[in-house]
C-alpha cells in the first residue's frame, strides 16, 4: 500500500473533486478516498446517454480519466496538482446498467509522473453486472 505525502490528502481530494465542474455536470459523485485509490459513481440519466440508450462513451472516459487523476492526487505532495498526460480506453461492453462505478488506482507513484489505471463497472441494484 502507499503512504500519502500529505496527511490531509482526503480533505484536499474532496475539495478538489467538489471544485471540478465537469464531474458535477456529468453527475459523477465521489464515493470513497484512500491512499492510491478513488471510487466514484454515476447514476444513469437521460442527459448522459447516446442514441441507443447506453451511457455515452465520452462520459465513461471522462470518469475514468478523473478517477486516475484523483487517485494520483491522494499521493501527491501538498500544493501539487495533477494533470493527465496520456491515457487509453478500451470498452468491453456498453454501459447499460443503472449505475457506473469508477475505480481509479495508482500502480506506480513517481515524483513527477504516476502510472494509474481505472475501471468502470456496471451496477444494477447495487450489484456488479458481468
Secondary structure, 3 states (H helix, E strand, C coil): CCCCCCCCHHHHHHHHHHHCHHHHHCCEEEEEEECCEEEEEEECCHHHECCCCCECHHHHHHHHHHHHHHHHHCCCCCCCCCCCCCCCCCCCCCCCCCEEEEEEEEEECCCCCCEEEEEEEEEECCEECC
